Amino acid sequence: LGIPQEVKTDNGPAYISNKLQEFYKIWGIKHTTGIPHSSTGQSIVERAHRS
């Protein structure tokens, strides 16, 4: 599958840390976040996690 071009996450501290932002920059990965406190803003991610 290779290196992703873009990663979409929620606004959790682990995903918006400076260390991870630097990682994305080094690898040329675009990072986008969803709308805070909005499950519809994360609909694709939420759908993938349903059980």
Backbone bond lengths (Angstrom), bond angles and torsions (degrees), N, CA, C in turn:
res aa  C-N    CA-C-N  psi(-1)  N-CA   C-N-CA  omega(-1)  CA-C   N-CA-C  phi
1 L - - - 1.444 - - 1.523 111.99 -
2 G 1.303 118.34 -30.79 1.458 120.76 176.68 1.515 114.51 80.47
3 I 1.312 114.52 -164.37 1.465 122.45 -178.12 1.526 108.94 -84.81
4 P 1.326 117.86 129.75 1.471 118.87 179.03 1.525 111.40 -68.81
5 Q 1.314 116.24 148.73 1.462 121.13 175.90 1.522 110.70 -81.10
6 E 1.325 115.65 -30.41 1.464 120.66 -176.81 1.524 109.83 -146.37
7 V 1.328 115.43 143.82 1.461 122.26 176.40 1.520 107.61 -127.57
8 K 1.343 116.79 130.28 1.462 120.96 176.45 1.518 108.24 -113.72
9 T 1.321 115.89 128.11 1.459 121.24 -179.03 1.521 109.75 -132.85
10 D 1.343 114.86 174.43 1.452 118.42 169.73 1.532 107.19 -81.53
11 N 1.301 117.41 -171.86 1.466 120.97 -176.36 1.526 112.75 -96.52
12 G 1.326 116.55 26.05 1.459 120.68 179.24 1.521 111.68 -61.80
13 P 1.326 117.03 147.71 1.466 121.68 -177.42 1.527 113.40 -54.78
14 A 1.309 117.42 -35.40 1.464 119.98 -179.61 1.524 112.00 -66.06
15 Y 1.332 116.73 -28.82 1.460 120.71 -176.34 1.520 114.00 -89.83
16 I 1.325 117.14 -19.37 1.467 119.14 -178.01 1.526 112.19 -111.26
17 S 1.330 116.54 13.07 1.464 120.32 -179.99 1.531 110.86 -65.12
18 N 1.313 115.62 153.15 1.465 120.78 178.71 1.522 111.52 -60.32
19 K 1.324 116.39 -36.91 1.463 120.49 -179.44 1.528 111.03 -62.75
20 L 1.321 116.63 -44.85 1.460 119.81 -179.64 1.528 110.76 -70.47
21 Q 1.326 117.57 -36.46 1.464 120.40 176.77 1.526 110.54 -61.46
22 E 1.322 117.15 -39.53 1.466 121.46 177.21 1.526 110.54 -65.08
23 F 1.327 116.79 -40.11 1.464 121.39 176.84 1.529 110.47 -59.29
24 Y 1.327 116.02 -48.27 1.468 119.97 178.52 1.526 110.81 -58.45
25 K 1.311 116.91 -42.47 1.465 121.68 -178.98 1.529 110.77 -63.02
26 I 1.325 116.95 -46.46 1.467 121.33 -179.34 1.524 111.13 -60.51
27 W 1.318 116.93 -41.38 1.457 121.60 -176.86 1.530 113.30 -88.41
28 G 1.323 117.69 -2.72 1.466 120.40 178.49 1.517 113.26 71.18
29 I 1.325 116.34 34.05 1.464 121.83 -178.81 1.525 109.06 -100.27
30 K 1.322 116.36 128.99 1.462 120.89 176.44 1.527 108.34 -81.10
31 H 1.325 116.56 128.97 1.463 121.16 -179.99 1.519 109.53 -112.36
32 T 1.309 116.18 124.41 1.459 120.84 175.19 1.522 108.30 -123.44
33 T 1.319 115.12 151.58 1.460 120.39 178.33 1.519 109.29 -120.01
34 G 1.311 115.04 155.54 1.454 120.76 178.06 1.514 111.24 -82.59
35 I 1.304 115.04 178.51 1.455 122.04 178.86 1.530 108.20 -74.78
36 P 1.337 118.33 126.10 1.469 120.13 -179.16 1.531 112.59 -57.94
37 H 1.321 116.44 139.35 1.469 124.53 176.78 1.526 112.96 59.96
38 S 1.330 116.56 30.50 1.459 120.26 -179.85 1.525 109.60 -131.18
39 S 1.321 116.72 107.59 1.464 119.04 179.11 1.523 111.36 -67.27
40 T 1.331 117.90 -27.73 1.462 119.37 178.33 1.523 111.06 -72.10
41 G 1.316 117.05 -28.24 1.464 120.47 176.39 1.512 112.16 -70.13
42 Q 1.330 115.89 -17.49 1.463 121.95 179.78 1.530 110.47 -114.47
43 S 1.302 117.69 24.00 1.464 120.64 -169.14 1.523 113.80 -55.64
44 I 1.312 118.85 -40.84 1.465 120.54 -179.24 1.523 110.18 -65.52
45 V 1.325 116.28 -44.05 1.463 120.67 179.37 1.523 110.01 -65.82
46 E 1.328 117.24 -45.53 1.461 120.85 -179.28 1.530 111.13 -62.29
47 R 1.310 117.48 -38.82 1.458 120.94 179.51 1.528 110.40 -64.36
48 A 1.321 116.92 -39.69 1.466 120.61 179.72 1.523 111.74 -66.41
49 H 1.335 117.89 -28.35 1.461 121.93 -177.14 1.518 114.53 -92.19
50 R 1.325 118.04 -4.03 1.469 118.56 -177.73 1.527 110.14 -62.69
51 S 1.300 114.79 151.95 1.475 118.28 -178.67 1.511 110.64 -119.26
